[in-house]
């Protein structure tokens, strides 16, 4: 466990960093709960005799809720997420064996008199949010990836590309001095901005790769697979995963929004090949 600032710490479970905020010597609040159920993590909590009062979710993706069930069962912890995350949970067909308190957009969570501010940053998921501890440490979730994580990512998951880019740009105006990206990244403001720039640059590069594939009309599903191959996601099992198609389609739709392509009845066309009257 690494101390970030004041009462705010970070612990890693798998590839995901989770936040730990000490309310006092025994009571803690978590930001996310890790990539998978971890008996080692649960054992650490028992050894320290800590009580988890709540779990504040940047979002409800599977690699951020790994210990929720155990934490709710053992401590009666509240799980709190933005209300729009209910849409994502339903989309992926997840049946959660614990209650989730879905709060309204931009809510502040108050636990034992301590306020955790939130800032809505959709795109990676509908209700993705930043969470700021009382020490003013800003947990970024997956709105951006750290430089190290981004270097290994072939096609970072973004459900809606336009929203993701808008959320990344929002980071430039934040006033905090300390940030934590969910996948290996504690950074200061300067490093955060540099990472944000790299994430935007990566996204624009991925869009260029995609556009170069659309030289003639092509079925949407076929284009998604061709795109995965072009960015070196070539494992057939990975290519069948729904989340890969959602991420690829989000980028295809972004090119359509920019007017670079058109999507009609399951086909994708270069704009130059559409009749003039159909270029809308």
C-alpha positions in Angstrom: 0.0 0.0 0.0 1.4 3.4 -1.1 0.5 6.7 0.6 -0.4 9.3 -1.9 -1.3 12.3 0.3 -2.7 12.8 3.8 -5.2 9.9 4.5 -5.3 8.8 0.9 -3.5 5.6 -0.1 -3.4 3.3 -3.2 -3.3 -0.5 -3.3 -3.1 -2.6 -6.5 -5.2 -5.6 -7.2 -4.3 -7.1 -10.5 -3.9 -4.4 -13.1 -6.2 -2.0 -11.2 -5.2 0.5 -8.6 -7.8 1.1 -5.9 -8.0 4.1 -3.5 -8.1 3.8 0.3 -9.2 6.8 2.3 -8.7 6.5 6.1 -11.7 8.1 7.9 -10.0 7.3 11.2 -7.8 4.5 12.5 -10.4 1.8 11.8 -12.9 3.0 9.2 -12.0 3.4 5.5 -13.6 4.3 2.2 -12.5 2.6 -1.0 -12.4 4.1 -4.5 -13.2 1.0 -6.7 -12.3 -2.5 -5.4 -9.9 -4.1 -7.8 -9.7 -6.3 -10.8 -10.7 -9.6 -9.1 -11.7 -11.1 -5.7 -8.5 -11.0 -3.6 -8.2 -13.0 -0.5 -4.9 -11.3 0.1 -6.6 -7.9 0.1 -9.4 -9.1 2.4 -6.8 -10.6 4.7 -5.0 -7.3 4.9 -8.3 -5.6 5.9 -8.9 -8.2 8.6 -5.3 -8.0 9.9 -5.5 -4.2 10.2 -9.0 -4.5 11.7 -10.2 -2.0 9.2 -14.0 -1.6 8.5 -14.9 -0.7 4.9 -17.8 1.8 5.2 -18.3 2.4 1.5 -17.0 1.8 -2.0 -17.2 4.7 -4.4 -17.1 3.6 -8.0 -15.5 5.5 -10.8 -17.6 3.1 -12.9 -19.0 -0.4 -12.8 -16.8 -2.3 -15.2 -15.8 -5.8 -14.1 -12.2 -4.9 -13.4 -13.2 -2.2 -10.9 -15.7 -4.1 -8.8 -13.8 -7.3 -8.1 -14.1 -7.3 -4.3 -17.5 -5.7 -4.0 -19.4 -8.8 -3.2 -17.0 -9.8 -0.4 -16.8 -6.3 1.0 -20.6 -6.0 1.1 -21.0 -9.4 2.7 -18.3 -8.9 5.3 -18.6 -5.2 6.2 -22.1 -4.2 5.0 -20.3 -1.6 2.8 -22.3 0.7 0.6 -21.6 0.6 -3.1 -22.1 4.0 -4.7 -22.0 4.8 -8.4 -23.4 7.4 -10.8 -27.0 6.7 -11.9 -26.0 6.3 -15.6 -23.9 3.2 -14.7 -27.1 1.2 -14.3 -27.4 1.4 -18.1 -24.0 -0.2 -18.5 -24.7 -2.9 -16.0 -27.8 -3.8 -17.9 -26.1 -3.6 -21.3 -23.5 -6.2 -20.3 -26.2 -8.4 -18.6 -24.5 -8.3 -15.2 -26.5 -9.6 -12.3 -24.9 -8.1 -9.2 -25.4 -10.1 -5.9 -25.4 -6.9 -3.9 -27.3 -3.6 -3.9 -25.9 -0.5 -5.6 -26.8 3.0 -4.6 -27.0 4.9 -7.9 -26.7 8.6 -7.2 -27.6 11.6 -9.5 -25.1 13.2 -11.8 -22.4 15.2 -10.0 -23.4 14.1 -6.5 -21.1 14.4 -3.5 -20.9 11.4 -1.2 -20.7 12.3 2.5 -19.4 9.5 4.8 -18.9 10.2 8.5 -18.8 13.9 7.7 -16.1 13.6 5.0 -17.1 14.8 1.5 -16.0 13.0 -1.6 -16.7 15.2 -4.6 -17.5 13.7 -8.0 -17.2 15.0 -11.6 -19.0 13.3 -14.4 -16.7 12.1 -17.2 -18.7 9.9 -19.6 -17.4 8.1 -22.7 -15.6 5.1 -21.3 -18.9 4.3 -19.7 -22.2 6.3 -19.5 -21.7 7.2 -15.8 -18.0 7.3 -15.5 -16.9 9.8 -12.8 -13.9 11.3 -11.2 -13.8 10.9 -7.4 -11.9 13.4 -5.3 -11.0 12.5 -1.7 -11.0 15.1 1.1 -7.2 15.3 0.6 -7.9 16.6 -2.9 -6.5 13.5 -4.6 -8.4 13.0 -7.8 -9.0 9.4 -8.9 -9.4 9.4 -12.7 -10.7 5.9 -13.2 -10.4 5.0 -16.8 -11.0 8.5 -18.3 -7.3 8.3 -19.3 -4.6 5.7 -19.1 -1.2 6.3 -17.7 1.7 6.6 -20.2 2.9 3.1 -19.3 -0.5 1.5 -19.6 -1.2 3.4 -22.8 2.0 2.2 -24.4 0.7 -1.4 -24.0 -2.8 -0.8 -25.1 -3.7 -1.7 -28.7 -7.2 -0.4 -28.7 -8.2 1.3 -25.4 -11.9 0.7 -24.6 -14.1 3.7 -25.3 -17.8 3.2 -25.6 -18.5 6.7 -27.0 -15.4 8.3 -28.6 -16.7 11.9 -28.8 -17.7 11.8 -25.1 -14.4 10.3 -24.1 -12.4 13.0 -25.9 -14.6 15.7 -24.3 -14.0 14.2 -20.9 -10.2 14.0 -21.4 -10.2 17.7 -22.4 -12.1 18.5 -19.2 -9.1 17.4 -17.2 -7.0 20.3 -18.4 -9.1 22.7 -16.3 -9.0 20.7 -13.0 -7.3 22.5 -10.0 -5.9 19.4 -8.2 -2.2 18.7 -7.8 -2.4 14.9 -7.4 -4.1 12.3 -9.6 -4.5 8.6 -9.8 -5.2 6.7 -13.0 -6.8 3.4 -12.4 -4.2 1.4 -14.3 -0.8 2.2 -12.8 -0.5 5.9 -12.6 0.0 8.3 -9.6 0.9 11.6 -11.2 1.1 15.3 -10.5 -0.9 17.9 -12.6 1.9 18.3 -15.2 2.1 14.5 -15.7 -1.6 14.2 -15.8 -1.9 16.8 -18.6 0.9 15.0 -20.5 -0.9 11.7 -20.2 -4.1 13.4 -21.4 -2.3 14.6 -24.5 -1.0 11.2 -25.2 -4.5 9.6 -24.8 -5.9 12.1 -27.3 -3.1 11.6 -29.7 -3.5 7.8 -29.4 -7.2 8.2 -30.2 -6.6 10.3 -33.2 -4.1 7.8 -34.5 -6.6 5.0 -34.1 -9.2 6.9 -36.0 -6.7 7.5 -38.9 -6.0 3.7 -39.0 -9.7 3.1 -39.2 -10.4 5.6 -42.0 -7.6 4.1 -44.2 -9.5 0.8 -44.1 -12.7 2.3 -45.7 -11.8 2.5 -49.4 -15.1 0.9 -50.6 -18.4 0.0 -49.1 -17.9 -2.6 -46.4 -20.3 -4.4 -44.0 -20.1 -2.9 -40.5 -19.2 -6.2 -38.8 -16.6 -7.0 -41.3 -15.0 -3.6 -40.8 -14.9 -4.1 -37.1 -12.9 -7.3 -37.5 -10.6 -5.7 -40.1 -10.0 -2.8 -37.7 -9.0 -5.2 -34.9 -6.5 -6.9 -37.2 -5.1 -3.5 -38.3 -4.4 -2.5 -34.7 -2.9 -6.0 -34.0 -5.8 -7.4 -32.0 -5.7 -10.7 -33.8 -6.7 -13.3 -31.3 -9.9 -14.9 -32.6 -11.3 -15.3 -29.1 -10.7 -11.6 -28.3 -12.2 -10.6 -31.6 -15.5 -12.3 -30.6 -15.7 -10.3 -27.3 -18.6 -7.9 -27.3 -16.6 -5.1 -25.7 -14.2 -5.1 -28.6 -17.0 -4.6 -31.1 -18.5 -1.9 -28.9 -15.1 -0.1 -28.8 -14.5 -0.5 -32.5 -18.1 0.7 -33.4 -17.7 3.8 -31.2 -14.8 4.9 -33.4 -16.6 4.1 -36.6 -19.5 6.2 -35.3 -17.1 9.0 -34.5 -15.8 9.1 -38.1 -19.4 9.3 -39.2 -20.0 12.2 -36.8 -17.1 14.0 -38.4 -18.5 13.4 -41.8 -15.6 11.2 -43.0 -17.8 8.2 -43.6 -21.5 7.3 -43.8 -23.2 4.3 -42.2 -26.3 3.0 -43.9 -28.3 -0.2 -43.1 -25.3 -2.1 -41.7 -22.8 -0.9 -44.3 -20.1 1.7 -44.1 -19.3 4.0 -47.1 -16.5 6.4 -47.8 -18.3 9.8 -48.1 -17.0 10.2 -51.7 -18.9 7.1 -52.9 -22.3 8.2 -51.7 -24.7 10.0 -54.0 -24.7 13.7 -53.3 -28.3 13.6 -52.1 -27.4 10.9 -49.5 -24.5 12.7 -47.8 -26.4 13.5 -44.6 
